Amino acid sequence: MVLLRADLAELRADLAAGSDSPHGGLAEVKGLEARIYGILDELNEQEIQVKGVAPVLLDFPGELDDRPVLWCWLEGDGEIRWYHRLECGFSGRRRI
């Protein structure tokens, strides 16, 4: 998704500037958007919450000490190292 997002950003910038793009044209914009939405749908089907796409921020439902939590993954993290209570959101993130 990160690569698709970057390609889409460059393509949109080129088109907005009226320049040719190595990524294609309007049809490719629609194709990239469709692929990104497809990935988002797949994640949602697996109960993975997409909280952001730039950077990618994902929350996975789980439990810690018999309390429901969301395990957090932020683009650039090598593994899941954070969690937060459901009602606290990103600002309530804590290290595992």
C-alpha positions in Angstrom: 0.0 0.0 0.0 2.9 2.4 0.7 4.2 2.0 -2.8 0.8 2.4 -4.4 0.2 5.5 -2.2 3.5 7.0 -3.4 2.8 6.2 -7.1 -0.7 7.8 -6.7 0.8 11.0 -5.1 3.4 11.4 -7.9 0.8 10.7 -10.6 -1.6 13.3 -9.2 1.1 15.9 -8.9 2.2 15.3 -12.5 -1.3 15.6 -13.8 -2.0 18.7 -11.7 1.1 20.3 -13.2 0.0 19.3 -16.7 3.1 17.1 -17.1 3.4 13.6 -18.5 3.8 11.0 -15.8 5.7 7.7 -15.9 2.8 6.4 -13.9 0.2 7.0 -16.6 -2.8 9.2 -16.7 -6.3 9.5 -15.3 -7.1 5.8 -15.9 -4.1 4.9 -13.8 -5.3 7.2 -11.0 -8.5 5.3 -10.9 -6.7 2.0 -11.0 -4.4 2.9 -8.2 -7.3 4.2 -6.1 -9.2 1.0 -6.7 -6.2 -1.1 -5.6 -5.7 0.9 -2.5 -9.4 0.7 -1.6 -9.2 -3.1 -2.2 -6.4 -3.4 0.3 -8.4 -1.3 2.8 -11.4 -3.6 2.3 -9.3 -6.7 2.8 -7.9 -5.2 6.1 -11.4 -4.3 7.2 -12.6 -7.8 6.5 -9.9 -9.1 8.9 -11.1 -6.6 11.6 -8.0 -4.5 11.2 -8.8 -0.9 11.7 -7.1 1.5 9.3 -6.6 4.8 11.3 -4.4 6.5 8.7 -2.9 6.0 5.3 -0.1 8.6 5.3 1.5 7.3 7.4 -0.2 4.0 7.6 -1.6 3.4 11.1 -3.3 0.1 11.9 -5.1 -1.0 15.0 -5.8 -4.7 15.8 -8.4 -5.6 18.4 -7.1 -7.7 21.3 -6.9 -8.0 25.1 -4.4 -7.1 27.7 -4.9 -8.0 31.4 -8.5 -9.0 30.6 -9.2 -5.5 29.2 -10.0 -4.8 25.5 -7.2 -3.0 23.8 -6.1 -2.1 20.3 -2.6 -3.2 19.3 -1.0 -0.5 17.2 1.2 -0.6 14.2 2.6 2.6 12.6 4.3 2.7 9.3 8.0 2.2 9.9 7.6 0.0 12.9 9.3 -3.4 12.5 6.7 -5.1 14.7 3.7 -4.3 16.9 5.2 -2.6 20.0 2.3 -0.4 21.1 -1.2 -0.7 22.4 -3.9 1.6 23.7 -7.2 1.3 25.5 -10.3 1.5 23.2 -11.4 4.9 24.5 -7.9 6.5 24.6 -6.9 6.4 20.9 -3.4 7.2 19.6 -2.6 9.7 22.3 -3.1 6.9 24.9 -0.5 4.6 23.2 1.8 2.7 25.6 4.7 0.3 24.9 3.8 -3.3 25.3 
